Amino acid sequence: MRTATWIVAGACALAGCSGVEIRPISPDLERQAHLRDGTASGYVVYGPMVVVEIALRELCVAKNDRGACVEQEVRCAAGAPFVLPDLAKPFLVDVKNGFGKAGVDLTIGDGWRLGSLKADSDNTAVLGAIEKLALARSGEATARKSGGCRAAGLYRVEVDASGAKLAPLLLY
């Protein structure tokens, strides 16, 4: 009886060693991960950076009763958001296998981002808010009169307790 208890306790202790560790790392450790004798164990992934393009776009401003566009206007508008790696935020993902299976299904997408989560989303409200931010920043009246965007380019979407802001990433 005593031997069986020790076997069960030992198996539970070994099984407890399995799992996934995801931790932020310094840029120095990230660079050292690719050295031959690097101390990092696991995969380096990066936090996502949400980016939108602010540029001149042809938008429908009036539709007929069938829903077809009857009047278009060129405006400074926000495009669909997309994600780039934030190289300032590296993470180390390390899968530890213990006794038996770890039960972990990891996918790394595009070579840099941690994947394996599925979600359906509707970005129309987000796009509307981003467009309002962009127009407030670049000046809608200026865009309509001059036919151009005062600050066209790629913008990083930053969200904090005070709300969402657009930070210039690449202006053109």
N, C-alpha and C positions, 0 to 999 in steps of 0.2 A: 504494500500500500504506500509506504514511504517513498519507494523508488518511482512509482507512477506519479506521485505528487511532484517530485523533482523533475521528471521528464516534461510534465505539463507546464510547470513554471519556467523551465528552460526554453521550451518552444514558444511560450508567450513572450518571453524576453527577446528572443531572436526575431519574432514577428513584429515586435514593437520598433525594430530598427528600420523598417521599410517606410517609404513615403517620398514626398517631394519637398525639397527646400528651395524656396524662391527668396532671394535676398538682394537688396541693392548693393552694388559694389562701387568702388571709386574708379575714376577713369584710369588711374595708375594700374590697379589690379586688372582692369579690362585689357589694357595694353600688354601686360605680362602674361595673360592667359594664352597668348599665341606663341610664347617662347617655349623652347623645347623642355625646359625644366620648370615651367610655370606652376605656381602653387594653386591655381584655380582648378576646381574639379566640377565639370558640368558644362552646360551650354550658356553662352552669353546672348542675351536678348535685350531689346531696348524698349523703353516706354514709348507709347505712341504720341505723336504730335499731330493734332488736327489742323489741317491747312485748308484755306479757301482761296480761290483766285478772284480778285476784284478786277473787272475789265468791262469794256464796252460790250453790251449784248443787245440784240434785237428782241424786244419784249412786246407781247401783245397787250395793248391798253384798252381795247374795245372788242367785244365779240357780238355776233348777231344772235338771233333767237335759236339757231341750230348749233351754236357753240363754236362756229368758225371765226377765226380772227379777221376783223375788218379794218383795224387800225393798229399799226405797229410803230414803235418808237425806239430809238437807240438810246440806251441809258447805261449809266455805270451800275453794274449789278454784281452780285456774288454768285459764283458757280457752285457746283455740288462740292461738299466737303470731301476731302480725302485724307489719308493717314500716311505720314512719313515717320521714320525712326527718329526719336529724340536722342541723339548721340551723347547728350549730357546726362542721360538717365539709364546707365547700363544696369542690368540685373543678371544674376547668376542663377540658373535653374539646374538643380542637381537631383537626379532620381536615385534614391537609395533603395536597393533591393535587400530585403531581409530573408527570413525563412519563408519560402513560398513566394507567391506573387505579390507585387506591390499594389496592383490594381490601379495603375496610373496609365492614362491615355493622353500623351502629350503630342501636340503637333506644333511645329515651328513654321509659320507661314512667311513667305518671301525672304527667308533666310535671316530674319531679324526679330519677328514678333511672335509672341506666345499665342497660339491659336487654341483650337478644340472647344470653343464655345459657340453655340449657334443661337442667333436671335433674329427675329423679324423686327424691323423698325421702319418708322415713317419719318423721314427727315424734313418734311415740308414746313413744319413749325420752326425747326432749327434754321432752315434756309431763310425763312422770312425774317427771323430775328437777326441773322448775320447780315442780310441785305440791308436792314434798317440801320445796323451799326455802320456798315460800309458807307451808306448814303450820308449818314450823320457826320462821318469822319471826312469824307471827300467833298461833301456839299452837293446836294441834289440839284440845286439851282445852277450851280457852276457847271455840272455835268450836262444839264439840258441845254444851256445857252451855248457852251463851247463845243458840245458834241463829244467831249472826252472826259476821261476820269482824271481827276487831279492827282491821284495817287494809285494808279493801276499797278497790280503786282500780286505776289503771294503773301498772305497774311496768316500768322499763327493764331488760332483761337485759344485764348487763355481765360479760364473760368476760375473765379475765386468767390469769396463770401459776398463781395460787392456786386457781382454779376459777370457778364461775359465782355471781353475786350478783344480787339484785334491788334496784334503787334506786327509791325512790318518784318517780313522775312526776306523778301526779294522784291524790290520795286523796279518797274520797267516802264 
